[in-house]
Amino acid sequence: MRREVAELVALGPLAASDAVDMAVLKKQEQLIRNLQKPATDEEARALVKLFGPDESFGLAWALVHFIESAPGWPLLDCLADTDNEWVRHLRQAAINAGLINGDE
């Protein structure tokens, strides 16, 4: 796992936009901007756990695009948390692309 991904994981989930620590947000933004595609499957599995309750000033979208670049994507084990709107988005995108069916 690359250093940037490990540091992101260590910082924890993205905060809600209305409850953000600006120092943490800036560090997360810097790390996400430095990510070079493609993600590895291991990195995708780690990063999918970082989604918070909203888009966190666009950082969630950047994570979505990076996660989707993993060579084994979609990784069904990453799509199990249907309580998280970002995981639901990733799942629906995979369904829409014909990569999985809705029963998986």
SETOR-885655 format. One line per 4 residues: number of its first residue (from 1); their letters; for each residue x, y, z of C-alpha. Coordinates in nm, 2 decimals. Layout:
# residues N
NUM> a> X Y Z; ...
# end
This chain:
# residues 104
1> mrre> 0.00 0.00 0.00; 0.14 0.34 -0.10; 0.24 0.59 0.17; -0.04 0.83 0.07
5> vael> -0.31 0.57 0.11; -0.17 0.45 0.44; -0.17 0.81 0.57; -0.53 0.86 0.45
9> valg> -0.64 0.55 0.63; -0.46 0.66 0.94; -0.65 1.00 0.93; -0.98 0.81 0.94
13> plaa> -1.31 0.87 0.76; -1.39 1.20 0.58; -1.57 1.43 0.80; -1.91 1.59 0.73
17> sdav> -1.87 1.92 0.56; -2.03 2.10 0.86; -1.81 1.94 1.12; -1.47 1.94 0.95
21> dmav> -1.13 2.00 1.11; -0.96 2.22 0.85; -0.61 2.09 0.93; -0.72 1.73 0.87
25> lkkq> -0.92 1.83 0.56; -0.62 2.00 0.41; -0.40 1.70 0.48; -0.66 1.46 0.33
29> eqli> -0.69 1.69 0.02; -0.32 1.69 -0.03; -0.29 1.32 0.00; -0.58 1.25 -0.23
33> rnlq> -0.44 1.50 -0.49; -0.11 1.30 -0.48; -0.27 0.97 -0.56; -0.16 0.82 -0.89
37> kpat> -0.41 0.59 -1.07; -0.46 0.31 -1.08; -0.54 0.21 -0.72; -0.45 -0.14 -0.62
41> deea> -0.73 -0.37 -0.51; -0.59 -0.36 -0.15; -0.59 0.03 -0.16; -0.95 0.03 -0.29
45> ralv> -1.05 -0.20 -0.01; -0.89 0.03 0.25; -1.02 0.36 0.10; -1.38 0.25 0.06
49> klfg> -1.40 0.26 0.44; -1.32 0.63 0.45; -1.65 0.76 0.31; -1.83 0.99 0.55
53> pdes> -2.19 1.12 0.54; -2.15 1.37 0.26; -1.91 1.47 -0.02; -1.66 1.64 0.22
57> fgla> -1.60 1.94 -0.02; -1.56 1.71 -0.32; -1.30 1.47 -0.16; -1.55 1.18 -0.17
61> walv> -1.58 1.21 -0.54; -1.21 1.20 -0.58; -1.20 0.89 -0.38; -1.48 0.73 -0.59
65> hfie> -1.28 0.79 -0.91; -0.96 0.65 -0.76; -1.13 0.35 -0.61; -1.29 0.27 -0.94
69> sapg> -0.95 0.26 -1.11; -0.85 -0.06 -0.92; -0.78 -0.35 -1.16; -1.03 -0.58 -0.99
73> wpll> -1.30 -0.33 -0.96; -1.58 -0.38 -0.87; -1.48 -0.57 -0.56; -1.80 -0.72 -0.42
77> dcla> -1.67 -0.71 -0.06; -1.64 -0.33 -0.09; -2.00 -0.30 -0.20; -2.16 -0.46 0.11
81> dtdn> -2.22 -0.15 0.33; -2.54 -0.04 0.17; -2.60 0.20 0.46; -2.33 0.43 0.32
85> ewvr> -2.45 0.65 0.03; -2.10 0.64 -0.14; -2.09 0.26 -0.13; -2.45 0.26 -0.28
89> hlrq> -2.32 0.50 -0.55; -2.03 0.27 -0.63; -2.26 -0.03 -0.64; -2.51 0.14 -0.87
93> aain> -2.23 0.26 -1.10; -2.11 -0.10 -1.13; -2.46 -0.22 -1.21; -2.52 0.06 -1.46
97> agli> -2.19 -0.03 -1.63; -2.30 -0.40 -1.65; -2.01 -0.51 -1.43; -2.24 -0.67 -1.18
101> ngde> -2.60 -0.75 -1.16; -2.83 -0.61 -0.89; -2.85 -0.94 -0.72; -2.48 -0.95 -0.62
# end
